[in-house]
Amino acid sequence: MRMIPLGLVTVAIFGVLLAGALEQKANKTDSLAALKSRYSNKHVKSVDHSKLPALQRKFSSPQEVTEACLSCHTERGKEVMATSHWNWERLEYIPGRGVREVGKRNVINNFCIGVTSNLEGCDKCHAGYGFVDNSFDFHNEKNIDCLICHDNSDTYTKGLAGMPAPNVNLTLVAQKVGRPLKSDCGTCHFYGGGGNGVKHGDLDQSILTADREEDVHMASGGGDLDCVACHTAENHQIRGRMYSVASMNTGRATCEQCHGEAPHTDGVLNNHTARVACQTCHIPEFGRGDATKMTWDWSTAGRLKNGEPYEEKDAQGNPRYASIKGTFKWEKNVKPEYVWFNGTADHYLLGDKAPAQRPIPMNRLFGSADDPESKIIPIKVHRAKQIYDPVNNMVIQPKLYAREKGEGGFWKDFDWGKAAAAGMKEAGLPYSGRYEFVDTVMYWPLNHQVAPKEKSVACVECHTPQNSRLAAVTGFYMPGRDRSGVVDLLGLLAIAGTFGAALLHGAGRALARVRRS
């Protein structure tokens, strides 16, 4: 009779737990259904621009297209001119350095180094026309390039000085504008740094034809999302600021904005999200579509064959050597490295004195286990060798691009001394006349190429003493990876105590049975 109430209690407890689990699973299913429903209906244009009277004409300049756009979208010009896509810099607070102007105009990177002295080639990705030197008028809204982001014809390309390529039909493109497509964003973000897949390990042209195995969000067989589904905008201020040029933890695009803070039905997994970024588990490798550039050695650039520049490619068709840029190493399906990150960063700015640290960090991602705002994130680490002034202790901004020989551009003259002198002069910085090459490093957080959940990182890949993915992430105790004498002793005592209690209980029952008999 005594066992009946205990059994009923056990059944009741199990029922409550089961009901809670089923309710949580149902809520999760409903949440996923709502999320899928939210993005399954593709955006439908509310305006057919091909019918607008202002666009029924032949345009003799791209500025005329902009004037036509602003004749209806009257205040959009002011919005665009307040963005970093237009200004290429913004005021940022950098820990330890105070408020600084930070952006493409003054950040040195690990790839084509910097835009100063190279604007005519770099401004193909500027949201404007004619930004080639300091005379550019950032207050003239007629120079805004609306088409670079809003072309839906897939025919718009930019050439020198940020102007449309000569073969672009401006009337056709103007009549087919709309919400930005993946191909619009990818025009700059897939090819940044000098080619496809160069900068980002998780963004390249394969996104346009990706399958679900490569990217569950972007693939046509997955979420089939455009970039703007997550990188939403208000007054042209786009959520999702780039870690290469943004120092403050504001305006980021996050997984949680769609999936919430507790996206799993398993409570143990949800507990991880407080200190482990979603990307850490759900991006097991990067470069899963096209290969990504992992190293770049500028010191080998300048070799010629018969007096002419040349290029060599690897077995996959990626350039492994180019006279104008040096030697590269490309990789596919790369396991990320991991760091603590709280969303704030520092950058090597044009004219900074180089720290004693080698390799010189082109950016630093702040965070630690002791910082409650920090999470463990996956990163691509890009390593390079760049030109450096040992007398002034400064990474050099060389002049790379030039239209003609004799202007100092390395890509024409193949003379590092002239390129260094010309570049630093245009940047308004001193140059000692001496140069050498120094190792540099840059860190790129990974956010794209999210794998299907069944391909996510397994628990044992981190919670293991051998070759843990998180072996280099320190400052905390991880079960299965770390050894602690105190924790191990307490664990052994707990196990011994459990067995001891069970044995004592069994012995007591046996002794009681003997006494009764």
N, C-alpha and C positions, 0 to 999 in steps of 0.2 A: 504493500500500500504506500510505503514511503517513496517508492520510485515513480509513482504516477505523477505527483505534482512536479517533481524534478524534470521528468520527461516533457511535461506540458510546458514548463518554463523554457526548456531547451528549444522545443519546437517554436515557441512564441518568439524567442530571441532570434532564431534563424529566420523566421518569417519576416520579422521587422528588417533585418539586415538585407534579406533578399528583396523585399519591397523597395527599400531605399536604393539598392543597386539598380533595380529595374527602372525606378523613377529617374535616377540620374542618367541611365542609358537612354531612356525615352526623351528626357530633356536635351541630351546631347544630340540625339537623332533629329529632334525638332529644330535644334539650333543649326545643324548642318543643312537640313532641308531649307530652312529660311535663308541661309547663306547662299546655297546653290540657286534658289529662286531669285534672290536679289541680283545675281550676276548672269543668270541664264538669258534674260531678255536683253538683247543687244540694243545699243543706243540707236534711235531713229531720228534722223535729221528733221528739224522743224522748219528749215528753210532750204529751198532749192536755189542755190546761188547762181546756177546757170540761167535763171529767169530774171535776175535782178537787172534793171535798166542800167545801173552804174557800171556793170561788168560787160555790157554788150559793146565792146570796143577793142581796138588794138592798142596795147600799152607800149609806149616807147621807152619807159624806164620802170624799174621796180618801185621807185618812190611814188609813181602814179597809181600803182596797185594799192599801196599803203593808204594814199589819200582816199581812194575809193572805199577801202575797208572802214576808215575812220569817219567817212560821211554817214555811215549808219551806226557803227559801234563807236560812238562819239567819245566816250571816256576811257576806252581801253588803252589808248596810247599812254595816258598818264599812269595807268596801272603797270604796263610793261616797263616803263622807264623807272619804276621803283623796284624792279626785280634784279636778282644777281645774273639772270640770263642776259640782261641788257648791260648792267654796270660791270660785271665780272669782278666785283668785290662788294663787301659789306662790312659794317662795323661789327666786330666780334670781341667778346671778352675772352682772353686766353689766360688760364691760371698761371700766375707767376709773371705775366707780362703786361697785364692790364688790357685796356681797350685798344684794338689795332684794326686797321683796314686789312681785310683778308679776302683773297679771291684769286682768280686766274691771273690777274694783272701783276701780282707780286709773290705768288707761291712758286717755289722751285720744286719740281717733281723728278721722279726716277726715269722718265721716259724721254720726251723731247725737251726736257729740262725747264723751259719756261717760255712765255709768249712775248715778253719784252724783247725787242729787236727782231722778232719773227712774226709780227702781227699780220703781215700781208698773207702769209701762209696759214697761220693759226685761226684767223677769223672766219674761216669757212663754217665754224661752229658758233659764231657770234650771232645773236638774234637781231642783227642790224646790217646795214650796208655801208661799207667804206671805212671801217675802223682799222686803220693801218698805222696811225701815229697819234701823238698827243693832241693833234689839231681836231680830232673827231669831236663833233658837237653832240654830247649826250643829252641835250635838251631839245633836239630837233626830232620830233616824233615822226617826221616823214621818212627818216632813215630806219625806222623799225621794220624788221623783216617778219611779217605775219606768216608768210608762206612756209618758212622753215619748220614751223611746228604744226601748221594746219593744212598742209597739202594732203589731199586724199586721192590724188591722181597717180602717185608713185612715179612722177616724172620730174620732180623738182630737185635740182642739185645746185650747189654753190661752187663758184670758182675763186679766182684771186680777188683779194680785197673784199671778200664777203659778198660779192655781187653774184647774181644768178649766172649759171653757165650759159654760154652764148646760144646753145641749142634749146634752151627752155622756152616753151610757149607760155608766156605770162597770162594770156587770156584764158587758155585751157586750165591752167593751175588755179587762177583766181575764181573760176566758175565751179571748181571742184574742191573747195576748202570745206573743212568740217572739224569735228573733234579729233584731236591728235591720235594717230594710229601708232602701233608698235614700230612701224618702219620710220615714222617721223622722229620719234625719240631715239631710235637706233642709229639714225644718220650721224649723230654725234656720240652717243653713249656706247654704241657697239665698237666704234672705230677710234675712240679717243686714244691719244698717245702715239699715233702713227700707224694704225692698222687694226684689222679685225682681231678682237680678243687680246689686245696688247695690255691694257690697264687692268680691267676687271677680270677676275677669274670666273665670274658667274654671268657675264653679259657679253654676247657676241651674236653674229648674224644667224647662228643656228637657232636662236630663239624664234625666228620667223617661221620655221618649219619644224619646231621641236615636237617630239612625241611626249607622252605622259611620263615615260621613264626619265626624261631629261628635266622636265619642269611641269609639275602638276597644275600650276596656276596658268602658265602662258600657253601650254600646248592646246591645239585645236581639239584633241581628244581628252583634254583635262578640263580646266576651268575656262580656257579660251579667253583669258582676260587681256585687255589692253593695259598698257602701263598706267594710264590715268585712272584705272579702277582702284588702285592703291595710292598712287601719287596724285591725289585729288588736289584741286586748286580753288582758292577763293581770291578773286581780284588778281588773278595771274600769279599769286604767291603759291608755289607748288610745294606740297608736303613731300619730304624726302630729300633733305639736303645732303650733298655728297661729303663723305668723310675726308676726302682729299683736300677740300677747301673750306670746310665748316668746322669751327672750334666749339660752338656751344651746343648743348643738348636740347635744342628747340627745333620744331618743325620736322622732326624725323618721321619717316613712315615705319610703322611697326606691325608685327603680326597680330598683336593684341587688338588693334583697331577693328579687325574683322572677327578674329577668333576668340577674343576675350581672354581673361587672366587664367581661367581654368578650363582649357579646351579638351581635356581627356576625361574619360569615364573612370579611369584608374586614379585614385587619390594620391598614390605614391608618385605617379608621373606629374600630377599637378603640383605636388610639393617641390619638384625640381624647378618649376618655372620662376620661382622667386630669385634664384641665383644662376640659373642656366638659361641662356637665350634659346628660343625655339629653333633657330638656325643651327645650333650646335648639334642637335640630334637629327634634324631633318635635311641637312645638306652634308651627306657623308663624304662626298668628293665634289670638287669643282673642275671646270674644264671638261664637263661631260659631253658637251656638244662639239665645239671646235677646241683645238689646243689653245692654251694661253701662254703668254710670254712670261717666263720666270726669271730670266737674267738678261742683262743688257750691258755689254762692255764697249764703251765709247773709245777706249784707248786703242783699239785695233782698227778704227775707222780710217779711211784715207788711202787704203791700198788701191792701186790701179793696175789695169791690164792694158798694155799698149797705150798708156796715157789716158785711158778711159775708165770711169767707174763701172763696177760690175756687181752682180748679186749671185749668191749660191743658195739653193734650197735643200731642205731635208727631204726624207722619203715621203712625208705627208704634204709637201708643197709649201711649207712655211719657210720664210727666209732665215737661214742660219748665219749668213754673213751678207752685209751690204756695205759697199764702199762709203756711202754717205752716213751710215749709222753704227757700224761695227758688228760685233758678234752677239748672237742671241741663243738662248736655249728655250725651247717650247716643251710643254708637257700636257698630257691629257689625263683625266681621272685622277686628279691630285688630292691626296688626303690633306685637309686643312691643318694649319697650326692654330693654337688656341691661346687667348689672353683674357684677363679681366678687363672690362671696359664699362665706364659709366656714362658714355655718350659725349664726353668732352675730349678735345684733342689740341695738340700744338702742331705747328708747321714751320718748316725752314723757309723763312721769308727772304726775298731778294735783298742782299746786302748784309744778312746776318753773319756774325762771326761764327765759325764752325766750332762745335764743342770738341772736347778732347776725345770723346767716345768714337770708336771705330767699330763697325762702319758708321758713318754719319747718318743719323735718322732724318729722313725728309719729312716725316711726321711722327708724332707720338700719340698713342692712345692711352688715356689716363684711366686708372682703375686699380682696385686691389681687393683682396678677400675681406679686408677690414672696412671697406666702403659699402654701406648698405645699398647704394644706388648701382653698384657694379654687378654685372653678370658675365659669365664665361661665354665668349663668342668665338666663332671660327673666322680665320683670316687667311688671305693670300699674302705671303711675304715675298716681295719682289726685291731682288738684289741687283745692284748695278755698280758700274765704275764710271765716274764722271770727272770732268775737267775741273781743276782746283788751283787756286792761287796760294802757294805756301807762304808767301811773304805777308800778304794781307789776311791770311787764314780765312778764306772765303770761297765758297763754291761759285764758280764762274758761270755767268749767263752768256754763252757764246752767241754770236750771230750765225745762225744756221741757214736761213733762207735769204736768197738774193736773186734778183732777176738776171743779172749779168755778172760775168767774171770781173774781178777787180774791185767789187764792192765789199769784200771781206766775208761774204757768206761762205761757210765751210762747204756747203753742198755744191758750190761752184768752184771755189779756189782750193779746197782741200788743204788748208793751211791753218792749223790750230792757233798759232800765234796771232795771225790777222783776225781770225774769228773771235778770239778772246778779247782783243783790243777793241774791235768794232762793237761787239755786244755790250761790253762794260761801259763804253762811251755812251751808247744809246741809252743805257740804263742809268747813267749819271753816277757811276760807281768807279772807284779807283782800280787800276790794274797795274801790277808791279812789273809786268813784262816777262814774268816767269810763270810757268804752269807745269802741273803734273796731274796724275789721275789718282783718285781716291775712291775707296769703297763706300757706297751709300746703300741705304735700305729704306723700304717704304711698306706700310701696312695697310691692307685693303680689306675691311669687313665684308663678309659674304652675306647676301640676302636673297639672291635669286638661285635658280636651278634647284628648287625644293623637290626632293624625291618623293615618290609614293610612300605612304606610311610603312608598308611592308619592307621597304628598302632603307628605313631610317637606321641610325646607329644603334647597335645592340648594346644592352647593359654591360655585357662582359668586355666590350671594347674599351670601356673606361674603367670599370671596377675590376681591375686586374693588376697584379704587381709586375707583370711582364708586358712591355710595349703598350702601356695604356695610352690612349689618345691624349689624355690630360696629364701625362707625365711631367710636362714642363710648367703646368699651372700650379702655383704654390700658395701657401698661406692658409691652408685648411686641411682637415682630415677627411679622406675619402675612404669609406669602407671598401675592402677588397683590393685597393691600390696601396694603401699606406699601412705601415706597422707602427703600433704604439704599445710599449710595454705595459702601461697602465690599463689601456683599453683591452689589450689581449688578456691580461691577468683577470680583469673584471669579467670578461666574457667566459674565461675558463671557470672562474669561481661560480658564475651563474649557471653554467652547464652542470658543473659538479654538484652544486646545490640542488638543482632540479632533479638530477638522478638520485642524489642522496635522500631528498625528501620523498621521492617515489619509493625507494627501497625501504626507508623507515616506515612509510605508510603501509607498504605491503607486509613488512615484518610485524607491524602492530596488529594488522587484521588477522594474520596467521596465528599470532600468539593469542589473540582474543578467541579465535575459533577453537584452539586447543583447550583453553580454559573452560569454554562453554561445554565442550564434549567431555 
